[in-house]
């Protein structure tokens, strides 16, 4: 079993990658997915495992230097790190490596070196393809996928774990789908939370055929030095006075604290939720206008927003919109929680949408926070909005 | 409505504001001062309180910064981000700075993409600047290392990001280096073109696609760091 060295991920994979299995880091453009492969490589070199690295978009020395950004000195493992150089010939440079792909634009030339290296290194090594997308760009989508199937077989025969870094540029849909579904034993999706710009990154296990896993996703940050660290996001709960924000937080949370006086929140509610593999810290702000600066302060660091309204009080919706506007400048995903649905005179979702005059794609979820009705659904919908459902 | 200007007076008058989220190609022959034109467009934005990201494929990041100081153009350096695709290919040991982040080579589109995204995020989320100019100088170098489909896919993603974030994208292309089909393919991604042509040592410039009619051709000269349009 080879570990990935990524926090939480080995746990999700029941310990790591079994011998002979293939794994792909399926990275959305613009997110730091490459670091996953690098961290896995460094982790295994440090444990004394022989690793083969295929470099396609930088020369071997530059590739090694990139690790130092994260505080990882891989030069010390030179005897355990075997490079397949598929870059130098591309730009007409000489290479000092033992394994050089003579023509990186020919998939047969790639396969020849892959096979030779996989045969010659000890069984149970780690094979890392630094940029499968670059290979695909040079050799074509179909050719590359056919070759990858062969490489995976070869790895299986030799007990190697084979790992790919891949940037999911807009290739043919068939190509991307078959990569997600059929070709690899395990697919880890690495994506970005984007509204106007990418402001958060997450990874999730899409598939791992050796273990029963539920879909999970985790937000992460890349530290220099340090590499990938799990990051617990903040979710903001806002809404008019007495809409039920504290009830929502307390009902959602495994643990929660409120600072209140005479039953109304005067500073902050704080809770923590762990639901379906997604954890978040939840912050609630008081509804009164004098506390508006707090909303502003927290929304700068939040990942998503619950706007809670009392479904029986349309006169408060103006205030609710105003509170939403305070946070909107940050371009965060939000949903509306239509609370107190059990009370007489509660408006329906459609009626509330009409009052708010908001786009159809903003979800409105009916809830009764005090009896936990609808609240986990609301959380799931917001998480889906945050991660784009990937 | 929010919009961008080039900072080149006669052209700006004709365009009357470039829509936010626009992607524009600058195409012209070698030695026609495209570098100066791009740097002017960047300088104009920085002057108006915007941010800028320059992807440099031909000279190291430091040289790009030096151009501004050499020409006595003061810029708020914290609003400028440079993605340097050159230095690491030279084999000199370097590290990133606050202004300059380095991709491993012009082939490393993944790395270039990550670094562009990081700057866009920093400017938007940390510095709260909502207008950014993204300049790729030049696409031609990137096309020397990767084929047209590859570059198209890369640009498809980033012209989309420019649109989503309301930025302004500027992409430099060397005229005469690529076949017409390649240029036509790329043009699909752009909202407008700044064209440069040369006739017996005289350079002319015009814009197309950014206003109802193409602008007139203006004769211009480069004087120091300035572009001077005649007529």
Boltz contact constraints between the chains, C-beta under 6 A:
constraints:
  - contact:
      token1: [A, 29]
      token2: [B, 113]
      max_distance: 6.0
  - contact:
      token1: [A, 29]
      token2: [B, 157]
      max_distance: 6.0
  - contact:
      token1: [A, 30]
      token2: [B, 113]
      max_distance: 6.0
  - contact:
      token1: [A, 30]
      token2: [B, 114]
      max_distance: 6.0
  - contact:
      token1: [A, 30]
      token2: [B, 117]
      max_distance: 6.0
  - contact:
      token1: [A, 32]
      token2: [B, 114]
      max_distance: 6.0
  - contact:
      token1: [A, 57]
      token2: [B, 107]
      max_distance: 6.0
  - contact:
      token1: [A, 57]
      token2: [B, 108]
      max_distance: 6.0
  - contact:
      token1: [A, 58]
      token2: [B, 104]
      max_distance: 6.0
  - contact:
      token1: [A, 58]
      token2: [B, 105]
      max_distance: 6.0
  - contact:
      token1: [A, 58]
      token2: [B, 108]
      max_distance: 6.0
  - contact:
      token1: [A, 62]
      token2: [B, 88]
      max_distance: 6.0
  - contact:
      token1: [A, 62]
      token2: [B, 104]
      max_distance: 6.0
  - contact:
      token1: [A, 137]
      token2: [B, 146]
      max_distance: 6.0
  - contact:
      token1: [A, 137]
      token2: [B, 150]
      max_distance: 6.0
  - contact:
      token1: [A, 167]
      token2: [B, 110]
      max_distance: 6.0
  - contact:
      token1: [A, 169]
      token2: [B, 153]
      max_distance: 6.0
  - contact:
      token1: [A, 170]
      token2: [B, 153]
      max_distance: 6.0
  - contact:
      token1: [A, 170]
      token2: [B, 156]
      max_distance: 6.0
  - contact:
      token1: [A, 196]
      token2: [B, 164]
      max_distance: 6.0
  - contact:
      token1: [A, 196]
      token2: [B, 165]
      max_distance: 6.0
  - contact:
      token1: [A, 197]
      token2: [B, 120]
      max_distance: 6.0
  - contact:
      token1: [A, 197]
      token2: [B, 121]
      max_distance: 6.0
  - contact:
      token1: [A, 197]
      token2: [B, 124]
      max_distance: 6.0
  - contact:
      token1: [A, 197]
      token2: [B, 165]
      max_distance: 6.0
  - contact:
      token1: [A, 198]
      token2: [B, 117]
      max_distance: 6.0
  - contact:
      token1: [A, 198]
      token2: [B, 121]
      max_distance: 6.0
  - contact:
      token1: [A, 199]
      token2: [B, 121]
      max_distance: 6.0
  - contact:
      token1: [A, 199]
      token2: [B, 125]
      max_distance: 6.0
